[in-house]
Amino acid sequence: MTELNTVNAGANPDLANSLVEQALADKPQPVEPARIIPPSNNVVVLPSGYIGPDGKLRTEVEVRELTGSDEEALSKTDTLVKTWSTVLSRGVVKIGELPVNEEILDNLLIGDRDMLVLGVYKATFGNFANIDAYCIGCKEYKTVSFNLNEDLKIKTLADPINQRVFEVFGKTNRYLVTLPTGIAQKEISVDPNKTDAEIKTILLEKCIIEINDSPVISRNQVKGMSIPDRQLVVEEIAKRAPGPQFEDTEIDCPNCGGKVVVPVNLGTIFRY
């Protein structure tokens, strides 16, 4: 028979307390389940957002990495706008809880569409873009690394529901204007030979809701606007438009330490 050793707590209280503390210390501790955090590069927050038929504003979008099948589809596009439309239709999964479709993508503001193209790029290639730029110090082109998270400014709408429609006052006319969507972007791209004036007319037709309280139902109405008023409305649209702010950026040259002026836009970023 195995002899059991016991401890008399009254005779040896210190030893008894020590054994109790040891038993408590050795007791298995509850293990918290691990938190699974989805990759941040697969979620894009829109600078303005999508307003659905239910009036709800949705700003979080799920995107995915592009594959070889997507690359083949992209290789068949012949204009930049068609390229971006293909990137969006293939790389955007859900807007809020809504599965993406062409109608939703077309009704996004252009700045939101640009943001999603960047989001698909980051999900596929990461947060850095290699861009060719001319270094004055070295007197040659260099490939420099551009941080899309830190070096690119994003303009958002403080009131994304109400700020997308605004008034512009011309010489004698009042214009009720909305920010341009993918519908305008796609129509402008149909004919690559359009002049700047023709592009401006399409943009104004798609963006001007009313002229002096009269709804815009014909392209002839914006053709009849004065040139200064047309320019004024276009400038106001550009001034208010949210999204990535594409502009030339200075980066330190890794070789000579001088400044390299980097032309930042979707075309220079999204190379594959």
C-alpha positions as CSV (number, residue, x, y, z in Angstrom):
1,M,0.0,0.0,0.0
2,T,1.3,3.5,-0.9
3,E,1.8,5.6,2.2
4,L,0.1,9.0,1.9
5,N,1.9,12.0,3.3
6,T,-0.4,14.6,5.0
7,V,0.3,18.0,6.4
8,N,-1.2,19.1,9.7
9,A,-2.2,22.7,9.1
10,G,-2.3,23.5,12.8
11,A,1.1,22.0,13.5
12,N,2.8,23.6,10.5
13,P,0.7,26.6,9.1
14,D,3.5,28.1,7.1
15,L,4.1,24.9,5.1
16,A,0.3,24.4,4.6
17,N,-0.1,28.0,3.2
18,S,2.9,27.5,0.9
19,L,1.4,24.3,-0.6
20,V,-2.0,26.1,-1.1
21,E,-0.4,29.0,-2.9
22,Q,1.6,26.6,-5.1
23,A,-1.6,24.7,-6.0
24,L,-3.4,27.9,-7.0
25,A,-0.4,29.0,-9.0
26,D,-0.3,25.7,-10.9
27,K,-4.1,25.9,-11.7
28,P,-4.6,26.2,-15.5
29,Q,-5.5,29.7,-16.5
30,P,-8.4,30.3,-19.0
31,V,-7.0,31.0,-22.5
32,E,-8.6,33.8,-24.4
33,P,-9.4,33.0,-28.1
34,A,-7.0,34.6,-30.6
35,R,-8.3,37.7,-32.3
36,I,-8.3,37.3,-36.1
37,I,-7.8,40.7,-37.7
38,P,-8.4,40.8,-41.5
39,P,-5.6,42.4,-43.6
40,S,-6.1,46.2,-43.6
41,N,-5.2,46.3,-47.3
42,N,-8.4,44.6,-48.2
43,V,-10.6,47.3,-46.7
44,V,-10.9,50.7,-48.2
45,V,-12.7,53.7,-46.6
46,L,-14.2,55.9,-49.2
47,P,-13.6,59.7,-48.9
48,S,-17.3,60.4,-49.7
49,G,-19.2,57.1,-49.9
50,Y,-22.0,55.4,-51.7
51,I,-25.6,56.4,-51.0
52,G,-27.9,53.5,-51.8
53,P,-31.6,53.5,-52.8
54,D,-32.4,53.2,-49.1
55,G,-30.6,56.5,-48.4
56,K,-28.0,54.8,-46.3
57,L,-24.4,56.0,-46.6
58,R,-21.8,53.2,-47.0
59,T,-18.1,54.0,-46.8
60,E,-16.3,50.7,-46.1
61,V,-15.5,48.6,-49.2
62,E,-13.9,45.2,-49.4
63,V,-11.4,44.7,-52.3
64,R,-9.3,41.8,-53.3
65,E,-6.0,40.9,-54.9
66,L,-5.9,40.7,-58.7
67,T,-5.0,37.4,-60.4
68,G,-3.7,36.2,-63.7
69,S,-7.2,36.1,-65.1
70,D,-7.7,39.7,-64.2
71,E,-4.3,40.6,-65.8
72,E,-5.5,39.0,-69.1
73,A,-8.7,41.1,-69.0
74,L,-6.7,44.3,-68.3
75,S,-4.4,43.6,-71.2
76,K,-7.4,43.9,-73.5
77,T,-8.4,47.4,-72.4
78,D,-7.5,50.2,-74.8
79,T,-8.1,53.4,-72.6
80,L,-7.2,54.3,-69.1
81,V,-10.8,54.7,-68.0
82,K,-11.6,51.2,-69.4
83,T,-8.6,49.9,-67.4
84,W,-9.9,51.5,-64.2
85,S,-13.4,50.2,-64.8
86,T,-12.0,46.7,-65.3
87,V,-9.9,47.0,-62.1
88,L,-13.1,48.0,-60.2
89,S,-15.4,45.4,-61.6
90,R,-12.9,42.6,-60.8
91,G,-11.2,43.9,-57.7
92,V,-14.1,45.3,-55.7
93,V,-16.1,42.7,-53.7
94,K,-18.6,44.5,-51.5
95,I,-19.6,48.0,-50.7
96,G,-20.9,47.9,-47.1
97,E,-23.0,44.7,-47.1
98,L,-23.9,45.1,-50.8
99,P,-22.3,42.8,-53.4
100,V,-20.7,45.1,-56.0
101,N,-22.3,45.6,-59.5
102,E,-21.7,47.9,-62.4
103,E,-24.6,50.2,-61.4
104,I,-23.1,50.8,-58.0
105,L,-19.7,51.4,-59.4
106,D,-21.0,53.9,-62.0
107,N,-22.8,55.9,-59.4
108,L,-19.7,56.4,-57.2
109,L,-18.0,59.8,-57.2
110,I,-14.9,59.8,-59.3
111,G,-12.8,60.4,-56.2
112,D,-14.2,57.3,-54.6
113,R,-13.5,55.3,-57.8
114,D,-9.9,56.5,-57.7
115,M,-9.6,55.5,-54.1
116,L,-10.8,52.0,-54.9
117,V,-8.4,51.6,-57.8
118,L,-5.6,52.5,-55.3
119,G,-7.1,50.0,-52.8
120,V,-7.0,47.2,-55.3
121,Y,-3.4,48.1,-56.2
122,K,-2.4,48.0,-52.5
123,A,-4.2,44.6,-52.0
124,T,-2.3,43.3,-55.0
125,F,1.2,44.9,-54.8
126,G,1.5,46.5,-51.4
127,N,1.7,50.0,-50.1
128,F,4.6,51.2,-52.2
129,A,4.7,52.1,-55.9
130,N,7.8,52.4,-57.9
131,I,7.7,55.5,-60.1
132,D,10.2,56.7,-62.7
133,A,11.2,60.3,-62.2
134,Y,13.9,62.6,-63.4
135,C,16.6,63.6,-60.9
136,I,18.2,67.0,-61.7
137,G,21.2,66.3,-59.5
138,C,22.0,63.0,-61.2
139,K,20.7,64.2,-64.6
140,E,19.0,60.9,-65.3
141,Y,15.8,59.0,-64.6
142,K,15.5,57.1,-61.4
143,T,13.0,54.6,-60.1
144,V,11.9,55.9,-56.7
145,S,9.6,54.3,-54.1
146,F,6.4,56.2,-53.3
147,N,4.6,55.4,-50.0
148,L,0.9,55.4,-50.9
149,N,-0.2,55.4,-47.2
150,E,2.1,58.3,-46.1
151,D,2.9,60.4,-49.2
152,L,-0.5,60.6,-50.8
153,K,-3.0,63.1,-49.5
154,I,-6.7,62.1,-49.4
155,K,-9.4,64.7,-49.4
156,T,-12.7,63.7,-47.7
157,L,-16.1,65.3,-47.5
158,A,-16.9,66.5,-44.0
159,D,-20.6,66.0,-44.7
160,P,-20.7,63.3,-47.4
161,I,-24.4,63.4,-47.9
162,N,-25.0,67.1,-48.3
163,Q,-21.7,68.4,-49.7
164,R,-21.9,66.5,-53.0
165,V,-24.6,69.0,-54.2
166,F,-23.8,72.7,-54.1
167,E,-24.7,76.1,-55.7
168,V,-22.5,78.2,-58.1
169,F,-23.4,81.8,-58.9
170,G,-22.2,83.0,-62.3
171,K,-22.6,86.5,-63.8
172,T,-26.4,86.3,-64.0
173,N,-27.2,82.7,-63.5
174,R,-27.5,80.3,-60.5
175,Y,-26.4,76.7,-61.0
176,L,-27.2,73.7,-58.8
177,V,-24.3,71.3,-59.3
178,T,-23.5,67.8,-58.2
179,L,-20.0,66.2,-58.1
180,P,-19.2,63.9,-61.1
181,T,-19.6,60.1,-60.9
182,G,-18.4,57.2,-63.0
183,I,-21.2,57.8,-65.5
184,A,-19.6,61.1,-66.6
185,Q,-16.1,59.5,-66.5
186,K,-17.1,56.7,-68.8
187,E,-19.0,58.9,-71.3
188,I,-16.1,61.2,-71.6
189,S,-13.8,58.2,-72.4
190,V,-16.0,56.9,-75.2
191,D,-14.3,59.0,-77.9
192,P,-10.6,59.6,-77.2
193,N,-10.6,62.3,-79.9
194,K,-12.9,64.7,-78.0
195,T,-11.6,68.3,-77.6
196,D,-11.3,69.9,-74.2
197,A,-14.4,72.0,-74.9
198,E,-16.4,68.9,-75.7
199,I,-15.2,67.1,-72.6
200,K,-16.2,70.2,-70.6
201,T,-19.7,70.1,-72.1
202,I,-20.2,66.4,-71.2
203,L,-19.0,67.1,-67.6
204,L,-21.3,70.1,-67.2
205,E,-24.3,68.2,-68.6
206,K,-23.8,65.4,-66.1
207,C,-23.1,67.6,-63.2
208,I,-25.4,70.6,-63.5
209,I,-28.9,69.7,-62.1
210,E,-30.6,73.1,-62.6
211,I,-29.9,76.5,-64.2
212,N,-32.0,79.2,-62.5
213,D,-34.4,76.5,-61.1
214,S,-34.9,74.9,-64.5
215,P,-33.8,71.3,-64.7
216,V,-31.0,70.5,-67.2
217,I,-32.5,68.0,-69.7
218,S,-30.5,68.9,-72.8
219,R,-26.8,69.3,-73.7
220,N,-27.8,72.5,-75.5
221,Q,-28.5,74.1,-72.2
222,V,-24.8,73.9,-71.1
223,K,-23.7,74.8,-74.6
224,G,-25.7,78.0,-74.2
225,M,-23.8,79.0,-71.0
226,S,-21.2,81.7,-71.2
227,I,-17.6,80.6,-71.4
228,P,-16.7,82.3,-68.0
229,D,-19.7,80.5,-66.3
230,R,-18.7,77.2,-67.8
231,Q,-15.1,77.6,-66.5
232,L,-16.3,78.8,-63.1
233,V,-18.5,75.7,-62.6
234,V,-15.7,73.4,-63.7
235,E,-13.3,75.0,-61.3
236,E,-15.8,74.7,-58.4
237,I,-16.2,71.0,-59.2
238,A,-12.4,70.5,-59.2
239,K,-12.1,72.5,-56.0
240,R,-14.7,70.4,-54.1
241,A,-14.0,67.0,-55.5
242,P,-12.9,64.4,-52.8
243,G,-10.4,61.6,-53.3
244,P,-6.7,61.1,-53.7
245,Q,-5.0,64.4,-54.5
246,F,-2.7,63.6,-57.4
247,E,0.0,66.1,-57.8
248,D,3.8,66.2,-58.4
249,T,5.7,65.3,-55.2
250,E,9.3,65.8,-54.2
251,I,11.2,62.8,-52.9
252,D,14.9,62.7,-51.8
253,C,17.1,61.0,-54.4
254,P,18.7,57.9,-52.8
255,N,22.0,58.6,-54.6
256,C,22.7,62.3,-54.7
257,G,20.4,63.5,-51.9
258,G,18.8,66.0,-54.2
259,K,15.1,66.4,-54.9
260,V,13.3,64.2,-57.4
261,V,10.0,65.5,-58.7
262,V,7.7,62.5,-58.9
263,P,4.6,62.7,-61.2
264,V,2.0,60.9,-59.1
265,N,-1.2,59.7,-60.8
266,L,-3.1,56.5,-61.3
267,G,-1.2,55.9,-64.6
268,T,2.3,56.2,-63.1
269,I,1.3,54.2,-60.0
270,F,-0.7,51.3,-61.5
271,R,1.9,49.5,-63.6
272,Y,2.0,45.8,-63.8
